[in-house]
Amino acid sequence: MNLRSRASKRHSPVLQEVLDFYPIKTNKYGRQKKQKQVNIVYQPVQAQQKRRKHVYISRGDVGEVFFDEWEDIVLGPKVQLLQTVGIDFESLPQNAYEFIKIKPTDFELLQEDIGRTYLPHSQNPSSVIIGNSSSIQIHQFESHPIHSELPKKLGHILNVGKSVWAMDWCPNVSSEREQYLAIGGYKSTTDEHHTIGQRQTEDMNNSIQIWKIDCSLNISDAKSPHLDMVLCHDFGCVFDLQWCPYGAHDKFEEVQKQNSLIPKLGIIAISFGNGNIGIYAVPEPDIIRNKYCLSPNKTLFVKLTNALYTFSLPNVMCWTVSWGGHRKIASGCTNGDIAIWNIEEILIEKISHGEIKNSEVTSPIQYFRAHDSCVRQVSWNSMQNPSHIMSCGHDGRLQIIDDRDPWIKNNFQRIRAYLMTACWPNHYGGVLFADTENTVRYIRMEDLKKTTGVMMHHAIVWRIAASYFHPFVASCSSDGTVKMTNICRLRDRHQKPIQVTLYRLSIEEDMKTVKYWDNIKSKETTTTFMDNKAFSHFFMPEVSIQRVSWNPNIEAGSWIASGGTLGLVRVESTKRD
């Protein structure tokens, strides 16, 4: 009996596979040649080894990882899979700044005619085309729904009237229908420019717009966003802002017992054009309306008169802001230095003594040289254990610094160009940055020499953002595009990262109409994307998107906001069924 007949009797799939690979040979007479003996060893099938999960307890991660279902998701996050990974929110102090109280004398409520002088100058309505729709007129400080033209998408376009350079969602807001987005920047759009490192001294009236946005996923019942409150100030343009990530939101029930106090919406750190950083407690808008008997939809104009604290350094501008938990604030300066303050210690000292008299308390706990030129962005490694800072700057360096020993730097990337943005997601063992080819690259902390391209743009990348609740990261660029990708797919080396374009912005031939291109086909992130034509692309400055931000509340974790030079901010849900 030959091998083929024995295989048919035993029904051995392993032997049959060997016979298919080594076909039976015959001579010229059609007789079967003598076969070499094949020794087949049967081994039990071993279970596939699980992929290594990138979780590092030493840098503050909790012992959780993303669900395996995330690895096969490409087009956008699924709401039913949202989870808190890398941050144990329950262990964080929910009311860390309970000792900070807002009194009616801590702010000034302005009349509408006076408050509007702090807003951008009046402009004509923006002419916008969404998809294949006709031209839509969006007036200043008003909004228009995206889903009226694109039924499969849920979102809005806000006309804020200013060039957007600072934007952040308010955290610790439990209601999905009452999410707040703070927007700052220049007072004008394309006709305003500021020299790096030069303090602003003229036209100091400016504002931070706080929009109230309904982030529910019910399209038929979603309310239109509206400008809820305007924070007016006399400190020039806003280069950067960030809310305290937790512990600064008051519960209404506890504060309403004392009629003389107003609950805090949160505590916000703002980098101003005069070179200083101001820390402010923002009052809850609805409580102010109830207290002063104002109409529910009336826009409030609140003058920032009493700062909790103001950071300033001689002969240098504090340009960027980053909270390290609720205690620390790091700022990258225009001369290449990084300063770190212990804001909790400063505020406790101020409350206990009425004013800060000890100069040792007000000085930074760390001040050190980090870069040879201005620092573009700083970011902390973790909320729970903020001990390391990642920074990038105009000297082309990307480095990680231990704030306990800042003179020892881990410089793990160096390019011959400006390094504009970098992101350190709290939930994953790696960092992201944008290189000279306008490619967003991902670096695993276990191998700092290897990078993986995850998103590619045709112009400079201004900002990279990551979410707390899903593995999608987003980036925005001067080419007018906002893209996102799922970095969980990098667990499997056989899967290639796929970039999803949320939208692309362009200017029509009349130079007045803005068009949003949606439903752009997703593509793999490969080097073929950068063809020869890519280097000859020049984009108009009006289409630039400078800021992108994910919502930090799990009730609205799929929502993202992005805005740029034209003063148009787009907020939308990225969820996919």
C-alpha positions in Angstrom: 0.0 0.0 0.0 1.5 3.3 -1.1 1.5 6.6 0.9 -1.6 8.0 -0.8 -3.7 5.0 -0.1 -2.6 5.0 3.6 -3.4 8.7 3.8 -6.9 8.1 2.5 -7.5 5.3 5.0 -6.2 7.2 8.0 -7.7 10.5 6.9 -4.6 12.4 8.2 -4.7 16.0 7.2 -1.1 16.5 8.1 0.0 13.6 5.8 -2.3 14.8 3.1 -0.7 18.2 3.2 2.8 16.6 2.9 1.6 14.6 -0.1 0.2 17.6 -1.8 3.5 19.4 -1.3 5.5 16.4 -2.6 3.5 15.0 -5.5 3.9 11.3 -6.5 6.4 10.9 -9.4 6.2 8.3 -12.1 8.7 7.1 -14.7 8.3 7.0 -18.5 6.3 3.7 -18.2 3.8 5.2 -15.9 5.0 3.3 -12.9 5.4 5.0 -9.5 9.0 5.8 -8.6 10.3 4.6 -5.3 9.6 7.3 -2.7 11.8 8.4 0.0 10.6 7.5 3.4 8.8 10.5 5.1 8.9 10.5 8.8 5.9 12.4 10.1 5.8 13.5 13.7 2.4 14.3 15.1 2.4 17.2 17.7 -0.5 18.6 19.6 -1.7 22.0 18.5 -0.5 24.6 20.9 -2.7 27.5 21.9 -1.8 30.8 20.3 0.3 33.0 22.7 -1.4 36.1 23.7 0.0 39.4 22.5 2.0 41.4 24.9 0.1 44.2 26.5 1.9 47.5 26.8 1.2 48.5 30.4 3.8 50.1 32.6 3.0 50.3 36.3 6.1 52.3 37.0 4.8 55.3 35.1 1.3 55.3 36.6 -0.7 52.9 34.4 -3.3 50.7 36.0 -3.4 47.0 35.3 -5.9 47.2 32.5 -5.6 47.0 28.7 -7.9 47.8 25.8 -10.4 45.1 24.8 -9.2 42.8 22.1 -12.2 43.9 20.0 -10.5 47.3 19.4 -7.9 45.7 17.2 -10.4 45.1 14.4 -12.0 48.5 14.5 -10.9 50.9 11.8 -13.4 53.7 11.0 -14.1 55.0 14.4 -14.6 54.2 18.1 -17.6 52.2 19.2 -19.5 53.7 22.1 -20.3 50.3 23.7 -16.5 49.6 24.0 -15.5 52.9 25.6 -13.4 52.2 28.8 -11.0 53.9 31.1 -7.6 52.5 30.5 -4.3 53.8 32.0 -6.2 56.1 34.5 -8.0 54.9 37.6 -10.4 57.8 37.9 -12.0 56.4 41.1 -8.7 56.7 42.9 -8.2 60.4 42.0 -9.5 63.0 44.4 -12.8 64.1 43.1 -12.8 67.4 45.0 -9.2 68.3 45.3 -9.8 72.1 45.2 -12.8 72.2 47.6 -11.0 74.9 49.5 -11.3 77.2 46.4 -14.5 79.2 46.7 -16.0 81.6 44.2 -17.7 84.7 45.7 -19.7 87.2 43.7 -16.9 89.7 44.3 -14.4 87.5 42.5 -15.7 88.4 39.1 -17.4 91.2 37.3 -20.5 90.6 35.3 -20.4 92.9 32.2 -23.3 94.4 30.2 -23.7 92.9 26.8 -22.6 96.1 24.9 -19.4 96.3 26.9 -18.7 92.6 26.8 -19.0 92.4 23.0 -16.0 94.8 22.8 -13.8 91.9 24.0 -15.1 89.6 21.2 -13.6 89.5 17.7 -14.7 92.3 15.4 -17.9 91.9 13.5 -17.5 90.0 10.2 -19.7 88.9 7.4 -21.3 85.5 7.7 -19.1 82.6 6.7 -20.3 80.9 3.5 -19.9 77.1 4.0 -20.6 74.1 1.7 -21.0 70.7 3.5 -20.7 67.8 1.2 -22.9 68.4 -1.9 -25.1 71.0 -0.3 -25.6 74.5 -1.5 -23.9 77.4 0.2 -24.9 77.9 3.8 -24.5 81.2 5.7 -23.2 80.8 9.3 -23.3 84.0 11.2 -20.7 85.0 13.8 -21.2 83.2 17.2 -23.8 80.9 15.7 -23.7 77.2 14.6 -25.0 74.9 11.9 -25.7 71.1 12.2 -23.6 68.8 10.0 -26.2 66.0 10.1 -28.7 68.2 8.2 -26.6 67.7 5.0 -24.8 64.4 6.1 -27.4 62.2 7.8 -24.8 59.6 8.8 -22.7 62.1 10.8 -23.6 64.0 14.0 -22.0 67.3 14.7 -22.0 71.0 14.3 -19.9 73.9 12.8 -19.3 76.8 15.1 -18.4 80.3 13.9 -16.2 81.7 16.7 -14.8 84.5 14.5 -11.2 84.2 15.6 -8.1 82.2 14.7 -8.1 79.3 17.1 -4.8 78.5 18.9 -6.2 77.1 22.2 -9.0 74.7 22.8 -10.0 72.2 25.5 -13.1 70.4 26.7 -14.2 70.9 30.3 -13.7 67.7 32.3 -15.8 66.2 35.1 -19.1 67.0 33.4 -21.4 64.0 33.9 -24.3 65.1 31.7 -23.8 64.4 28.0 -26.2 67.2 27.1 -24.2 69.9 28.9 -20.6 69.6 27.7 -18.5 72.8 27.6 -15.7 73.7 25.1 -13.3 76.5 25.9 -11.9 78.3 22.8 -9.1 80.9 22.7 -6.7 82.4 20.2 -6.2 85.6 18.3 -8.8 88.3 18.2 -8.8 88.3 14.4 -8.2 85.6 11.7 -5.6 85.7 8.9 -4.6 89.4 9.3 -3.1 88.9 12.8 0.4 87.6 13.5 2.6 87.6 16.6 6.4 87.2 16.8 7.6 84.4 19.0 9.0 85.6 22.3 7.7 89.2 21.9 5.2 90.3 24.5 2.0 91.8 23.3 1.5 95.4 24.4 -1.3 96.7 22.2 -5.0 95.7 21.6 -5.0 93.7 24.8 -8.8 93.2 25.0 -9.6 89.6 24.2 -11.8 86.8 25.4 -12.2 83.0 25.8 -15.4 81.6 24.5 -17.1 78.8 26.3 -19.7 77.0 24.2 -22.3 74.7 25.6 -22.7 71.6 23.4 -25.3 68.8 23.5 -23.2 65.6 22.9 -26.1 63.2 23.0 -26.2 60.7 20.2 -29.9 61.2 19.5 -29.9 63.2 16.3 -33.6 64.0 16.4 -33.4 65.4 20.0 -30.0 67.1 19.9 -29.9 70.8 20.8 -28.0 73.4 18.9 -24.7 74.6 20.5 -24.7 78.1 21.7 -22.1 80.6 23.1 -22.8 80.2 26.8 -20.2 82.4 28.5 -17.4 84.8 27.5 -14.4 85.2 29.8 -13.2 88.7 29.1 -9.7 89.8 30.0 -7.0 92.5 29.2 -4.0 90.3 28.7 -3.8 89.9 24.9 -4.2 86.8 22.7 -4.4 83.3 24.1 -1.6 80.9 23.0 -2.7 77.9 25.1 -5.2 76.8 27.7 -6.0 73.7 29.6 -8.6 72.8 32.3 -7.5 71.1 35.5 -8.1 67.4 34.6 -10.0 66.5 37.8 -11.0 67.6 41.2 -12.0 71.2 40.3 -15.7 70.8 39.6 -18.1 71.6 42.5 -21.2 69.7 43.2 -24.2 71.9 43.1 -25.9 70.4 46.2 -23.0 71.2 48.5 -22.4 74.8 47.3 -26.0 75.8 47.0 -26.4 75.4 50.7 -24.3 78.6 51.0 -26.1 81.3 49.0 -23.1 83.5 49.1 -21.0 81.1 47.0 -21.1 80.1 43.3 -20.1 76.5 42.2 -17.0 76.1 40.0 -17.3 74.8 36.5 -13.6 74.1 36.8 -10.1 75.7 37.1 -8.4 76.7 33.9 -4.8 77.7 33.2 -4.3 80.2 30.3 -1.2 81.3 28.5 -1.6 85.0 27.5 0.0 87.2 25.0 1.6 89.4 27.7 3.8 86.4 28.5 2.1 85.3 31.7 0.0 82.3 32.8 -3.1 82.9 34.7 -5.0 80.4 36.9 -8.7 81.1 37.2 -11.7 79.5 38.8 -14.6 79.6 36.3 -18.1 80.0 37.7 -21.0 77.8 36.7 -23.0 79.8 34.1 -26.5 78.5 35.0 -26.1 79.4 38.7 -25.1 82.9 37.7 -28.3 83.2 35.6 -30.4 82.0 38.4 -28.7 84.3 40.9 -29.2 87.4 38.8 -32.5 86.4 37.2 -31.2 86.3 33.7 -32.8 84.4 30.7 -31.6 80.8 30.3 -30.1 81.3 26.8 -28.5 84.6 27.5 -24.7 84.8 26.8 -22.8 85.8 30.0 -19.9 88.2 29.8 -17.7 87.6 32.8 -14.6 89.8 33.4 -11.6 87.9 34.8 -10.6 90.3 37.6 -9.3 88.1 40.4 -6.9 85.4 39.4 -6.1 82.5 41.7 -2.5 83.0 40.8 -0.4 84.4 37.9 2.9 82.8 36.9 5.5 85.0 35.2 9.2 84.9 34.6 11.5 87.8 33.8 12.6 88.4 30.2 10.8 85.3 28.9 7.3 84.3 27.9 5.5 81.3 29.3 4.1 79.9 26.1 2.6 76.4 26.7 0.5 75.0 29.6 0.3 71.4 30.8 -1.3 70.0 34.0 0.5 67.2 35.7 -2.5 65.8 37.7 -4.1 68.5 39.8 -0.9 69.6 41.6 1.7 70.5 39.0 1.7 72.8 36.1 4.5 72.8 33.5 5.2 75.5 31.0 7.5 75.6 28.0 9.1 79.0 27.5 10.1 80.8 24.4 13.8 80.7 25.4 13.9 76.9 25.6 13.4 76.6 29.4 10.8 74.6 31.2 9.3 75.7 34.5 7.2 73.6 36.9 5.0 75.0 39.7 3.2 73.2 42.5 -0.1 75.0 42.1 -1.8 73.1 45.0 0.9 74.2 47.4 0.7 77.8 46.2 -3.1 78.0 46.5 -3.1 76.4 50.0 -0.5 78.9 51.1 -2.6 81.8 49.6 -5.8 80.7 51.2 -4.3 80.1 54.7 -2.4 83.5 54.8 -4.7 85.6 52.6 -1.7 86.4 50.4 1.5 84.8 49.4 4.5 86.3 51.3 7.1 83.6 51.1 9.0 84.0 47.8 10.2 80.4 48.0 6.6 79.1 47.6 5.9 81.3 44.6 9.1 80.3 42.7 9.0 77.3 40.4 9.9 74.0 42.1 11.9 73.2 38.9 13.4 75.6 36.3 15.8 74.2 33.8 17.2 74.4 30.3 15.5 71.9 28.0 15.9 73.1 24.4 18.1 75.5 22.4 15.1 77.5 21.2 11.5 77.9 22.1 9.5 74.9 23.4 6.4 74.1 21.3 4.7 71.6 23.6 5.1 69.8 26.9 3.1 66.8 28.1 3.1 64.7 31.3 3.4 60.9 31.4 0.4 60.3 33.7 -2.3 61.9 35.8 -1.8 59.6 38.8 2.0 59.7 38.9 3.2 62.7 37.0 7.0 62.4 37.2 8.2 62.6 33.6 7.8 65.4 31.0 8.0 65.0 27.2 8.9 68.1 25.3 9.6 69.2 21.7 10.8 72.4 20.3 12.2 74.4 17.4 15.6 72.8 17.9 14.2 69.5 16.5 14.6 67.6 19.7 12.1 65.2 21.3 13.1 64.3 24.8 11.8 62.9 28.1 12.9 64.5 31.4 12.5 63.3 34.9 11.3 66.3 36.9 13.1 64.9 40.0 16.4 65.1 38.1 15.8 67.4 35.2 19.5 67.8 34.2 19.6 64.3 32.8 17.7 64.2 29.5 16.7 61.3 27.4 16.9 62.8 23.9 15.5 60.0 21.7 14.6 61.9 18.5 16.4 64.7 16.6 15.3 66.1 13.3 16.7 69.0 11.2 13.5 71.0 11.4 11.0 72.4 13.8 9.3 69.7 15.9 5.9 71.2 16.4 3.9 68.7 18.4 4.1 65.5 20.4 1.6 63.5 22.4 2.0 61.1 25.3 -1.2 59.1 25.7 -1.8 58.1 29.3 -3.3 54.7 28.3 -0.6 53.2 26.1 3.1 52.4 26.3 4.3 54.8 23.7 4.5 58.4 22.4 3.6 60.2 19.1 5.2 63.0 17.2 5.3 64.6 13.8 8.5 64.4 11.7 9.9 66.4 8.8 7.8 64.6 6.2 4.6 65.6 8.1 4.1 62.1 9.2 2.7 61.3 12.7 4.9 58.5 14.1 4.4 56.2 17.0 7.3 55.1 19.3 7.0 52.3 21.8 8.7 53.0 25.1 10.3 49.6 25.0 12.1 50.4 21.8 12.8 54.1 21.3 14.8 53.5 18.1 11.9 52.1 16.1 9.1 54.3 14.8 5.9 53.5 12.9 4.1 55.9 10.7 0.4 56.0 11.6 -0.9 59.2 9.8 0.4 61.2 6.9 -0.3 64.8 6.0 0.8 67.1 3.1 1.7 70.1 5.3 2.9 70.8 8.8 1.1 69.0 11.6 0.0 71.4 14.3 -1.4 69.1 17.0 -1.8 65.5 18.0 -4.5 64.4 20.5 -5.3 61.2 22.3 -8.5 60.1 24.2 -8.7 58.6 27.6 -11.4 56.1 26.6 -10.4 54.6 23.2 -7.2 53.9 21.2 -7.9 56.4 18.4 -5.5 59.3 18.1 -6.2 62.4 15.9 -4.0 65.0 14.2 -4.6 68.3 12.4 -2.5 70.0 9.7 -2.0 73.1 7.6 -3.4 71.2 4.6 -6.9 71.5 6.1 -7.3 67.8 7.1 -8.1 66.2 10.4 -7.2 62.5 10.6 -7.4 59.7 13.1 -6.1 56.2 13.5 -6.4 53.2 15.8 -3.0 52.5 17.5 -4.4 49.3 19.0 -3.8 47.7 15.5 -0.1 48.0 16.1 -0.3 45.1 18.6 -0.3 42.8 15.6 2.7 43.2 13.3 0.6 41.8 10.4 -1.9 44.6 10.6 -1.1 47.9 9.0 -2.3 51.2 10.5 -5.2 52.8 8.5 -5.7 56.5 8.6 -9.3 57.8 8.5 -9.8 61.4 7.3 -12.6 63.0 9.2 -12.8 65.9 6.8 -10.8 68.2 4.5 -11.2 71.9 4.3 -10.7 73.9 1.1 -11.5 77.3 -0.4 -13.6 77.7 -3.5 -12.6 79.7 -6.5 -14.5 82.8 -5.3 -12.1 82.9 -2.3 -15.1 83.4 0.0 -16.7 80.0 0.2 -15.4 77.3 2.5 -16.0 73.6 1.6 -15.9 70.6 3.9 -15.0 67.4 2.1 -16.5 64.4 3.9 -16.7 60.6 3.2 -13.1 60.5 2.1 -11.9 56.9 1.5 -9.6 55.6 4.2 -6.2 54.3 3.2 -3.2 52.5 4.6 -0.4 54.5 6.0 2.5 53.6 3.7 5.3 55.5 2.1 3.5 55.5 -1.2 1.2 58.2 0.2 4.0 60.7 -0.2 4.2 60.8 -4.0 6.1 63.4 -6.1 3.1 65.7 -6.2 2.9 65.9 -2.4 6.0 68.1 -2.2 4.6 70.6 -4.7 1.4 71.2 -2.7 1.0 74.7 -1.3 -2.0 75.4 0.8 -3.7 78.6 1.5 -3.3 79.8 5.1 -7.1 80.0 5.6 -7.5 76.3 5.5 -5.1 75.6 8.3 -6.4 73.5 11.3 -4.3 74.3 14.3 -6.0 72.6 17.2 -7.8 69.2 17.8 -9.1 67.9 21.1 -11.0 64.8 22.3 -13.7 65.0 24.9 -12.4 63.9 28.4 -15.8 62.7 29.7 -16.8 59.1 29.0 -20.4 60.1 28.5 -19.2 61.9 25.4 -15.9 60.1 24.7 -16.5 59.8 21.0 -16.7 63.5 20.4 -13.9 65.6 19.0 -13.4 69.3 18.3 -11.1 70.9 15.8 -10.6 74.5 14.6 -8.2 76.8 12.8 -7.4 80.1 11.1 -10.8 80.9 9.6 -12.5 80.8 13.0 -14.7 77.8 12.2 -14.7 75.1 14.8 -16.2 71.7 14.0 -17.4 69.4 16.8 -18.7 65.9 15.9 -19.1 62.4 17.1 -16.7 59.9 15.6 -18.7 56.9 16.6 -19.2 54.1 14.1 -21.7 51.3 14.4 
